[in-house]
């Protein structure tokens, strides 16, 4: 079983910054891809960014140049999402997602990010 614990959400003014963290623990055997998704009110969940075990990252176009995903492959894997120059349209619940060996998928409980205009 894999546990994901997210933190770092909150309320920030437009133009501000936040950093989200996701700590993955448990029986993780094999390569992992870790991603952040977000879901705004009354909208479908959207992929935001992902990073492989080797550090290759990808971003949705709307956050490129503003968000940075990184990971620390220690005893527990920690993934960060540094969000700069936040916009009101970034307001959403942000979810951490881990895919192990391309087979097993786990989700965190979500953390709310609210950007005021």
N, C-alpha and C positions, 0 to 999 in steps of 0.2 A: 504494500500500500504506500502511496506517495501523498504527502501533505504539502499544501501550498499555503503560505501565509503572506498576505499582502499588507503593506502599510504605506503611509505617505500622502494619502489623499487629503483634500481639504478645500477651503475656499480661498481664492486668490483673485486679485484684480487683473483685468486684461493687461497683457504685457509682462506679467509676473512669471515666476518660475516655481516649479514643484519637482520633487524627485520621488518616484514610486519605487518601492522595493518589493521583491517577491523571494521568499526563502523556501526552497524546495528541500524536503527531507523525507526519509523513509527508504524503502527498498528500490533504489534507482540503479538498475543494472543495464548498461548499454548506452549508446550515444543518445543525447537528448537535443531537441530543438525547443527553445523556450520563446514564447511569444506573449505580447500584450494585445488584448482586444479591448474594445470599448462599446458600450451600448448607451446611446442617448435615449431620452424619453420618447416612446412611441416609434422608435427606429430599430432596425435589425442590428444585431451585433456585428461589429466591423473589426477586421484585422488592422492593427496599427503598426506593429513592428515585430521582427523575430530575429533570433540570433542562434547560430549553431554552436556546437561544442567547441569548434575551432575558432569561433569569433566572427564568422561571416554574418553580417547584418543586412536586413532589408526593411524598407519603410513604405507605408502608403504615401502617395504623392502629397497629400494635404499636410503631412507633418515633416517632410524632408527638410533638413536644414534647421529645424526647430527642436526636434526630439532626438535623443541619443539613447540607444539601448546598449547595455554592457552586462557582462556577467563575471562572477568570481567563482571559479570551480574549486572551492575548498571542500572541507568535510561535508558541509551543506552547500549546495549551489545557491548563490544569491544572484538575482537578476535585477538590474536597475533600469528605470526609464526616466532619464533626465528630460524634463519638459520645459523649454524656454519660450519666451514670447507667446505666452498662452493667449488664446482667443476665446470669446464666448462659445464659439462652435466646438470647442474642445470639451465642453461640459458633458460629462457622461459618467457612468460607472465603468471603471477600468478593471479588467480581469486578466490574471496571469494564467497562462496555459502551457503545459508541458506535454510534449509527445516523446515517449520513450521507445526507441528502436523502431520508430515509424508505425507503431502498433497501438500502444496504450496511451490514452489521452486523459489528462487530469486538469481540473479547473480550480482556481482559487475562489474565494467567496466574494471577491469584488471590493473595490474601494472607490468612494465617490470623489470626483473632481468637479468643482464648480468654479467657473470663471465668470466674474461679474464684469459688466461693461461700464 
